Amino acid sequence: MKKILITGGAGFIGSHVVRKFVNKYPDYHIFNLDALTYAGNLENLADIENAANYTFVKGNIVDELFINHLFDNHQFDGVVHLAAESHVDRSIEDPLAFVKTNIIGTVNLLNAAKKQWKNNADGKRFYHISTDEVYGSLGADGLFTETTAYDPNSPYSASKASSDHFVRAYGETYGLPYVITNCSNNYGPNHFPEKLIPLFINNIINNKSLPVYGDGNYTRDWLFVEDHAAAIDLVFHKGKNHETYNIGGFNEWKNIDLVKLLCHIMDEKLGRENGDSAKLITYVTDRPGHDLRYAIDATKINSELGWKPSVTFEEGLEKTVNWYLDNTQWLHNITSGAYLETNKTKA
């Protein structure tokens, strides 16, 4: 039975990846390592927590000794590394936290994998999940490709760029078998409500303001989280060693247009008059280092591995809204902090 370590598996993207691997590969044993910081929520995995091929491990990738013991005890065949601090606003407030988790934590995992696989790396794989934000900001035209030069503009993207470089360096210096993917903005079920879409869904439900940065014309490429999990599965099993794949949703939206679409969908779902939710939109002072536009060219993963998104943004956004409206208790547990008590009892 292959042993696969998935880091950050109680988080948003990680929980979808853990669920997919546990359900799809009964001949794998999936170890979910998560520190259960504010963004980790074991309620995300309630449906598979008792699966025979699943084990949750509470721990922090910054703890080098702990990581070394974990690898020594379980002899992992693969690592899917998602654990990261990921909120740009938080990185502006506390850059060092991002250095510790995203850089030092990644190097701790690389060192442990290097040590364990030094005599036999056949069939082993270190899969590092990164972000399109490492490429910086685009103008009105163009797309990020796998060969776009790195040009990070926030402490978050700088920390992720550094971790990408370390992964590549371990591949070149030590022969560590790795793959890297850089993805666009994810959205979907189980997203912690500090990010735009779940935050605004919650605010609309509660008739709170919808704060839009600057003029609202910042543009992002949006990727449905279940499509991302499918891409991660594909790259982990079929991607070529020492390669990078960009994963994008082919869904570019200006923030203000996205918010207006979300307001329209929410008005329909909540039985409100069209335009009611849009009255909640307020424009707020822009944040420092705000990138104008991200857009991914996902041609490589499409042509080499056959992956493409399964839904349009409009379809995915409606699925997302339906999930939040059907799971108001989950949302309440997050916003009230009750999920933290659940984490304590389940961990």
N, C-alpha and C positions, 0 to 999 in steps of 0.2 A: 504494500500500500504506500503510494507516494505521500510524503508529508509536505504540505505547502503552508508557508507562513504568510498571512495577509496582515499588514500593519495598518492601523487606523480603521479596522473593520467595523467599529461601532458608529462611525461617522456617516455622513451622507452618501458619498459615492461608495465608500468601503462596504457599507452594509448591503448595498445592491450587488457588489462583487462577491462578497461572502455567500450571500443567498444563492447566487447563480452557481458558484463552484460547489457548494454543499449539495444542492439539488441535482446538478448535472453530472457530477463525478463521484458516485458512491464508492469508487475504488481509490479516492483520495481522502486523506485525513486533513481537514482544514483547521489550522490554528489561527485564531483571531486575536492579535495582540493590540490592545488599546489602553491608553493611559486613563481614559474616561475623564478627560478634562471637560470643560463646559460643552463642547460640541459633540462629545461621545454619548450615545444613548442606547442602552441595551434593549429598550423597547422596540427599536428598529428591527431587532432580530428575534422577537418573541416566537415567531412561527417556526424557527429552525433551532432554537436554543437546546432542544433535547435530542437533536439528530445524533445518530451513532457515530458519524464521521466528522463531528464538530466539537472543538474545544475552545473555550474562551480563556485568554490569559490576560490578567491585568498587569500592566507594566509600561515603563516609559523607555523609549528608544534612546533617550539621553543618558540612561544608566548603563554605562559600558559593561560593568561586571555582570549585571543582570542579563544583558543581551548575550554575552559570552556563555553564561550558564545555560540560557535557553537553547542556544544552538548546540552546545555540547550534549544536552539532555535529549534532544529530539532529532538531531541529524537531518535537517530540512533538505528536501530536494529542490525546492524553489522558494523564492521570495517575491511577493507582489507588494511593493512598498507605496502605500498611500498616505501613511501618517504624516501630517504636516499642519503647521499653523498656516491659515489660508486667507484670513480677512485683512484686506489692505488697510482699512482704517485702524485696526488693532496694531498692525505693523508700524504705522506712523507713530502711534503712542508708545510702543514698546518694541523697538527693533531687536533688542538682544534676545528676547524670547524666540524670535524667528530664527536667529542665528543658532541658538542652542538646539531647537527641534529640527529645523530643516537642513542645517549643515552638519552639526556635530552628530545628531541622531542618525542621519544618513551614513556618515562615515563609520559610526559604530556598527551599523548593519553590514556595511561593505567589509569591514575588517573581520567580522565574525564569519561571513560567507567565504571570504578569501582563505581564512584559516581552515575552515571545515572542508572546502573543496580543493585544497592545494594539491592533493595527490590524485584526485579523480574528479574532474569537472564535467565528465560526460553526462548529458541529460540534465544538467543543473542549469538554473536560470535565475538571474537577479533582474527583476522587472521594476523599473523606476517610473512612477507616474508624475509628470510635471505639468506645466501650464503654458499657454500661449503668451502669457504676460512677460516671459523672459525675453521675448523679441522686441519689446518696447511698444511704440505707438506707430500706427500707419496713418498716412494721409487719406485723402478721399479715394485713392485708387490703390490697387495692389493687394497681394495676399501673403501671409506668412507661409514659407515653405520650410522643409527640413534643413535647408542650407542658409536660411536667413540669419544674419549676424545677430548675436545677442546684444540687447541694448536696454536692460531693465531700468525702470524709473521709480520704483517704490522699494522700501525695505523688504516687503514680501517677495516681489519678483526678483530682487537681487539675491535673496537667500535661496530661492529655487534655482536660479541660474547657477549659483555656486554648487549646489548639490548635483545638478546635471553634469557639471564639469568634473566633479569628483568621481561620479559613476563612469564617465568616459575614461578618465585617467586610470582608474582601476582596471578597466578593460585593456587599455594599451600597455600599462606597466606590468600588471600581474596576470593578464590573460583571463580575467574574470568574465564569464559569459553573461552579457547583459543585453537588455533592450530598454529603450526609453520612448515614452509617448508624451507629446505635448498637446493638451486638449483645450478647447474653448470653454466658455462659461457653461456650466451644467445647471440644469433645473429638473424638478420632478418631485415625487413623493419623498418624505423624510428629510427635507432640507431644513437646516436650522434657521429659524426666522430672524436672523440678522442680515441675511442676504436679500437682495431686492425683491424677488418674486414672492417667497413665503412671507417676508415682512409686510409687503403691500397687501397680500391676501388677508393676513391677520388684521391689518389696519383697516381695510375696507369692511371686514366683518364687524369691527368694533367702532366704525365711523371715526377713525383717527386720521390725521393728516398723512399725505403721501409725499415725503420729502424728496424732491428731484434735484440732483446736483446741477449747478450752473444753468445752462439753457436747455438741458435735456437732450442735446444732440450727440452725446457720446454713443458710439456704435459698438455693438458686441455681436459675436457669432454664438448662437445658443444651441446647446447639445442636450438632448433628452437623456437623463441619467441611465435609463435602461439600455439605450443605444450605446452609451459609453461602456457600460458593463459588458455588453456583447462584444465590443471592440477589444476590450481588455482581455477577455477570454480568448479571442482570436489571436491577438498578438502574443500572448503568453505561450500559446501552443504552436503557432505557425510562423511567427515573426522570425527574422534572421538575426543571429547574434551580432552585436555591435552595430545595430541599426537604430535609427530614430524614425518614428511614425507620427505624423500630425493627425489628430482626430478632431474634426469639426462637424458642425451640424448643417452647414450650407444654409444657415438661417441668420442673416445679418439684420439687426433691428436697431434703430435709434432708441435710446432709453425712453424718450417721451412717447414714441409710437407704441412701444411695448406696454407702457403703463396705461395708455388709453385703450389698447386692446384688452388688457386685463380688466380694466374698469368696466368695459362693455360686457365681457363674459360674466363678471361678478354681478352686475346689475340683472342680467338674465337669470342667473342661478338663484339669486336672493329675492327675485320678484320685485326689484326696484325699478323705477322709471329710468330709461336710458339717459345717461348723463349725470345721474345722482352721484355715483362714485367719483366721477371725474372732477367734481367740485371740491374733492378733498386734496387735489394736487396742489402742492406748494413748492416754489423754487427756493433752494437754499444755497448758501455760499459754497463754492466749489472746494473740493479737497486738494491738498498739494500733490503735485506730480501725477495728476489725473490723465491717463492715456486717452487720446481722442478716439481711436478706433482699433479694434482687433478683428482680424478675419483670417480664417485658416484655409489653406489649400490642402484638402484631404485626398488629392489624386493618388498619392503613393499607396496608402492603405487600401484604397478602392481598387487600384489596378493590380497590386501585388497579392493582396489577401482577400479581395472581394467584399470588403465591408462598405456599407452605406447606411445612412440613417433610415429608420423604419417609419418615422412620422415627420410630418411638417411641423413647424413651430406652432401653428394654430391648433393642430391636433394634439400635440404634446402639452400645450398650455391648458387646453380644456381638460385633458386627463389629469393634469396636476391640480387644477382647481377642484375637480370632482373628488380627488383623493383627500384634499384638505377639508372639504366640506363634509366628507364621510368620516373623517377622523378628527373631529373637533376635540375629543378627549386627549388625543396625542398632542395636539397644538396647545391645549390648556396646560397639560403636564409640563411642556417646555417653557411656556411663558410664565407659569407660576413657580417653576423650579422643582416641582414634584418629581420630575424624572431623575433628579440627582439622588433622591432617596431610593428610587427603584434601582439605580445603578449600584448603590451600596448593598442592597439585599441580594441582587443577582450576582454581583462580583464576588 
